[in-house]
Amino acid sequence: MSQPPDLRSLVLAGAVLEEARLRARSGEIPWRAAMGKTILSGRRAALAGKSVLIGVSSQYAAALAMLELDGVVARMVITPPDFAAEQLASAIEQAGVDAVICDDAAKDFGVERPRFFISAPVADAPPQGNAVSTEWVLPTSGTTGAPKLVAHRLEGLLGAVRPREVGDPAPVWATFYDIRRYGGMQIFLRAATGGATLLLADPDETLADHVARMAEAGVTHLSGTPSHWRRLLMSPDAARIAPAYARLSGEIADRAILDGLAAFYPDAKVVHAYASTEAGVGFEVTDGREGFPAAYLDGLGDVEMRVVDGSLRLKSRRTADRYVGRDDLRLADDDGFVDTDDLVQRVGERFFFRGRRAGTINVGGLKVHPEEVEQVINLHEAVRMSLVKARRNPITGDLIVAQVMLKETDLSPDRKRALKDEILATCRARLDRHKAPVSIDFVPSLAMSAGGKILRGRA
């Protein structure tokens, strides 16, 4: 039986250059040097074979903890920094956590467990014995209330990571994601195993400060959700960087944001990827167009795809193993396919994303996907981004309303009225009658979740 992948060995194999390093405002360290250090003050052995929750405040500390504990502990539960005490308690109970890794004695984890406090990295001997196959546990995206925890193995998380071609320069990666979420985890592993520098944001860092550090580091590869990218393009600091590779995932990459990025960063390769915490990385689209080719369903390497009742389903070795602590939940069907709950529609030789099944709005018995309406609104040259919601109506059940952020805010009332008329006219021309908004409100900002997705809800 072959040994499981060992992240430490993979990092050492990839980090052939001393310049390849993990960088944050709170500290930086070469990947190779990190392999010979500990942040657990010599207490690593006490965690061997245990279920451990990583509950530190910074991405930098979380990265060092993951590097140190993979292959040592039986399970790592990797929680995002915005988890409340009751969510942490639920995760601890579901995953049978024996100990927590933390950096704040006052932090409330909801239940008592032994705490292992981190320290600055100090020299330490490497772990002894064969590496164990550590289970990497992540909460599903958008988790509210009691989290659903998804179990991955390192080989599955690495399934979409391709080795750098010989002779290619080492990238300098940055991500708007937190690496404790699936999208950010993918970038962390790409950088760690590929000998690339990775620039991380600190918890209280502003966008301007983060971009300034990207510019100073010479970032070449950058990832985030479409909402992250729209936020960047709204900023005067966007021109300070010139990435060669722009990656989008986590939300529908519509034509407006793809065209906007191509225009602002004309030398960048713009790629949008489809992935979910449960299904893993499904595919990438590199032709600069929204949606994906229908030919992908004929076979895409080690990923199989189906569309059943309009919903995209995926099967691959990148798929998670199961939900942790929830025997009542099934991750895949009898054939091993994960139902992503993302609805797609075929038009010609291409599939287009319409939205989440759970987000469908009912207007007089007819279905409306808010993302479909947003894609039409976002095409207007004056619009930066939009949010479509349902407003309760006693007769029709729901009405469609939209909040819109404009690229320019200092407009006269007459110009704003004209823009509303133009946007509404475009929606009525391109959409079925029941899908067109009944009203539009211009807003200065739209709220984003901690995971970088636009926050949805009722008006």
N, C-alpha and C positions, 0 to 999 in steps of 0.2 A: 504494500500500500504506500503510495507516494506521500511525502510530507506536505502539510498545508503551506501555502505561501507565507513567507515571513517578511513582514513589512520592513524590519530593520535591514535584512539582507537586500531587499529590493532597493531600499534607499541608498545603501552603500554602493550597490552596483550602478545606480544611476547618477549619484553625486560625484562624478569624477573630477569636477572642478571645485576648488575652494570657494569660488565666487557664488556658486549655487547655494542659496540660503533661504531661511525663513526670516521674514522681516516684519516688524510691527513697530509702532511708535514706542511701545513699552520695552522693546528689546529686539535683538536679532542674533541669529546663530547659523553657521553653516550646517547643512544637513549632515555632513560627515561628522562634524564635531558633536552634534546632538546625539549621535549613536553611542558615544562614549560617556554620556552624562546622565544624571538622574535629577529629577525635581522632587523626589519623594524621600530625600534625606536618608537613603540607605534602607528604606522600609519596603522596597519592591517585593522582596521574597515573601513578606507576610500576606501579600495579595494573590500569590500564585494559586490558580485554580478557582478563584472567587468570582462572584458577580459584583461588578463595581460600577457605580454611577459617577460620571465625570460632570461635576457641577461647579466649575470655575467661572469666573466672570469674563475673562478675556479669551479671544480666539487663540492668541499666542500660547497661553498656558494649556488650553485644550489640545492644541496641536502637539505640544511636547508630551502631554499625558498619553495621547493616543500612540505616539511613536514609542514610548517607553513600555506601555502595557500590552500592546498587541503581541500575541504569542506567549504571554505570561498569564493573564487572567482568562477565565473561561468565558466571560461575557463583559463587554463594555456597553453601558447604557449612556448614550451621548445626548445630553439635553441642551436645548437652546437657552440663552440667558433670560428670556422673557417668561419662562415657566414660573407660575405661581406655586406657593407652598403646597396647595392641594393637588396640583398636577404632578409635582415632584413626588409627593407621597404616593400617589396612584402608580407612578412609574416604578418606584421602589418596591411596592407590594407586588405588582404584576410580574416584575422581572426577578423577584427574589434577591434583591440587592443586599450584599453582605456589608459593604462599606462605601463611603462616598469620598471622592477627591474634591477638595474645596480650597478656597483661598480667603474665606471670610468666616470668622468664628461666629458672627451674628446671623449668618444666613439661615433661614428657616426652611428645612427640607420636609416639614410636615410630620415626619416620624423620626425617631432617633435611630441612628446607625453609627458605628465607629467612623470617625473622620480622620482622613489622612491629608494633612495640610501640605501644600506645595511650597517649595523654596526656589531660590535661584539655581540654575543648573550647575552642578558640581561633578567632577570626574567620578566615574564609577565603572566597575567591571561589568561586562555584558552579562545578560541572564545566562544561567547555567542550564544544561540539559536541552532536550529537543523542544522546539516551539510547539505549543498547543494551538489548535484551530479555534482562535477566539471568535466568539459571536459578536458582531457589531450590531447594536440595536439603536434604531432611530425612530422618533415619533413621526407619524404621517404629517404631511404639510397641512397647514390650516387647522391644526388641532386646537379645539377649545374644550373646556371641561376635562373629563377623564381622557387622557391621551390613548390613542391606539399605537402600540409599539410594534415595529416591524424588524424581524431578525434577518440579517445578511451575513454571509461569509466574505472574507476578504477577496477570494477569487471571483466572486460575483460582482463585488464593487469595482474590481479592476477589469471587468469584462470588456468595457468600452475604451479602456486606456490603451493607446497604441504607442509602442516605443518610438523615440525620436530617430529619424533617419540619420545614418552616419554622415557627418559633415555639416548637418544643419546646426545653426547657432542655437544655444540654449535660450528658451523663451524667458521673459520676465512676466510672470502672471500676476494679475490682481482680480479680485472678484467682489462684487457688491453683495453677494450672498455671505451669510455666516457659514463657516465650514462645519458647524454642527447641524446643518440641514443638508438634505440629500444633494441639492444642486451645488452647494459649496464644498461638500465632501468630495465630489467628483474632481473639482479643481485642486483641492488639497492633495489627493492621491496622484493626479497627473503630475503635479509639480514635484512631489516628494519622490516618486519613482522614476521621474524623467530627467532629473538633474537640472531642474529649472528653479529660479528664484520665485518665491511666492510672497507677495505683499499683502498683509492683512490689515483690516481696519480695527481701531480700538473702539471700545463701547461708546465713548462720549465724543468721538471724532466727527466733525462736521464734514459735509460733502466737499467743501472748498479745501479743507485741510487734507482730506483723503486724496483728492485729485492733485494737490500740490506735491504730496509724497509720491504719487504715481509718476508725475512729471520728473521729479528728481531721480527716481529709480529707473526711468526709461522704460516704462511698462510697454510691452509689445502685444500681450494677450489679455483680454478683459472679458469677463462674463457677468451676466445679470439677467433679471427678468425684463421684459419689455417696459414695465413701469419704471424699473431702475434706469434704463437707458433714456426714457423720456425725461425723467428727472435730471439726468446729466445734460441732455441737450437743451434744457431750459436754463442751465447755469452758464454764466459768462466764463466759467473756468473750463468748460468743455474743450475749448481750443488749446488748452495747455498740454494736452496729450494727443498722440497720433498713433493709436494702436494699429498693428498690422493684422490683427485678428479680433473680431467682435463676435461674441457668442451670446445668443439669447435662449432662454428656456424658462419653464415655469408658468407661462401664460401664452395665449395665442399671439404669435408674431404676425401682425397684420401688415398689409402692404404699406400703410403710412409709416410705421416705424422702420420697416426694412428699407424703404426708399429714403427716409430721413437720415438713417445711418450711412447709407451708401453715398448720399450727397455731402454729408458733413465730414465723413472720413473716406474720401474717394480711393485711398490706397489700401483700405482694410478689406480683408476677406470677411464677409458677413455670413454667419452660420446660425441657423436656429435648430435646436435639438429638442427632441421629445423624450421625456423621462418622467417617472413618478417614483415615489419612495417604495411602493410595492412592486411595480413592474420593472424597475431599473431603467437604464438608458435603452430606449428603443431604436432611435435612428437620428441621423443628422440630415439637414437639407442645406445644400451648398450652392444652389443655383440662384439665390437671391429672391426667390418667389415665395409667396405664402402657400400654406398647405404642403402636400407632399405628393410625389408621383404615384399613380395607381400601381405601377409596376413593383413598388415596394412589397405589395401583398404576394407577389410571386416568389419571394424569397429574398432575404437580406442578411447574408452571412449566417450567424448563429441565432438570429432573431426571426421568429415566425409571427405573422400578423393576420388577424381576421377582423372583419366588421360584421357584427351580429346585431340586428335590430338598430342599426345606425351607430352602435357603440364600438369603439376601437378596443381590440383585445390583443395582448402580447404574451409571447412565451419565449423564454431564453434562459441561458445559464446565469444571466444577470438578475433574474427575478429573485425576490426575497424568498426565504424559506417558509415563513409563517408569521402569524401574529403571535406575540409573546403574552402569555397569561390570559389568553382569550380563546378557549376551546370552542366557544360559540360562534366564532368568526372564521370563515373560510377565505383564504387568500386567492386560490385558483380553482378553476372548474376541474371536472374529471379528466380533461385532456391537458391540464397544466397551463391553461391560458388565464391571465389576469384580466378581468373586466375593468378597464381604466375609468369608466363612467364619463369619458370624453366622447361627445357626439361628432361624427364626421359625415360629410355628404360628398358623393362623387359627382363631379362636373367634368365631362369629357375624360381626359386621361389624368385627372388629378383629383385628390381628395382635399377638402377644405374643412377646417375645424369650425364647428358651429357653437360649441359651448359645453358646459357641464350639464349632465342630465339633472342633477340636483338643483341647478340654478334656473331651470325653466320657469317662465312666467306664464300664467294662464289668463288669457284675455278673451272673455266670452266663449270659453271652451276651446280656444285655439292657442297653440303653443308659440311662445316667443323666446328665443335665446338672446339674452341681453348682449352677449359678445358679438353676435351677428349685427345688431344695430350699431354698436360702438364702432365696428369696422367701417361702416358707411359714414358715420359722423367724422371719424378720424381722417378720412380722405380729404376733407375740406382743407384747403391750404392755410386757413387761419386757425385751425384747431391743433392744439398740442396733444390732448388726450380727453377722454370722456368716460362717464359712468352712467349706465342705464339701469334704472330701478323700476319696481312696481309701486304704484300708488293705489290704495284700496278704493274701489268704487262700488256702491251698493247695487248697481245694475249689471255692469259687465264683470264684476269680480276684481279685475285689475286694469289699470291703465298704465301705459308706458310713458315714463318721464326721463329726462336726461339732464345730467350736470356736465358742463363743458368747460374745460380750461383752454383759454386762447393763448396763442403764442405772444400776442401783444395785449397788454391790459389797459394801456392808456388810450382808450378809444372813446369817442363821443357817444352820447346816448343814441343819436341817429344811426351811427355806424353799427352799434351793437344790435339795434332793432333790425337793421338790414341783414346782419349776419344770421340772426335767429331765423329770419324768413328764408334765407338762402339754405341753411342747414336743414330746416324742416322741409323745404321743397325738394332737396336732394333725397331725403329719407322717403318721402312720398313717391318719388319717381323710381327709386331702386328697390323699395321694400313693399311687401303686401300691406294693405291698408291697416290691418290690426297690429302690425309691427312698428309703424311710424310713431314717434313720440307725440304726445298731445301738448307737451310743453318742454321748453329748454331754459335752464338757468345757467348763467355764466358764474363760475366760482373761481376764487383765487388759487385753490389747491384741492387735491383729492387725497384722502387718507390712504396710506399703504400699511399693510401688515408688516410684522417684524420679518417675515420671509420675503418681502419685496413685492407682494401681489396687491393689487388694488382691492380695498375693502368693500365688500358688497353688503347689501341689506335693502330693506324697504325704505321708501321715501317717507 
